[in-house]
């Protein structure tokens, strides 16, 4: 019975962990930005047109 190479599995696991960490940090940064008011869901140009 053939088994997967442990070195290959470690590399794949490290890649998945790195991608997961990058997505987590990016998501955390965006959520913190919205919470701090850095980002806004409204586009200012659209809000100005709607106010006219």
C-alpha positions, 0 to 999 in steps of 0.5 A, spaced: 500 500 500 503 506 497 502 512 502 503 519 501 510 522 502 511 526 509 515 531 506 510 533 501 504 533 506 508 538 510 509 542 504 502 542 502 500 543 510 505 549 510 502 552 504 495 551 506 496 554 513 500 560 510 494 562 505 489 561 511 493 566 515 494 571 510 486 571 509 485 571 516 489 577 517 486 581 511 479 580 514 481 582 520 484 588 518 478 590 513 473 589 519 478 593 524 478 598 519 470 598 518 470 598 526 474 604 526 471 608 521 477 608 516 472 605 511 465 607 509 460 602 505 457 609 502 461 611 496 461 619 496 460 620 489 454 616 489 451 620 496 453 627 493 448 625 487 443 622 491 443 629 495 441 633 489 
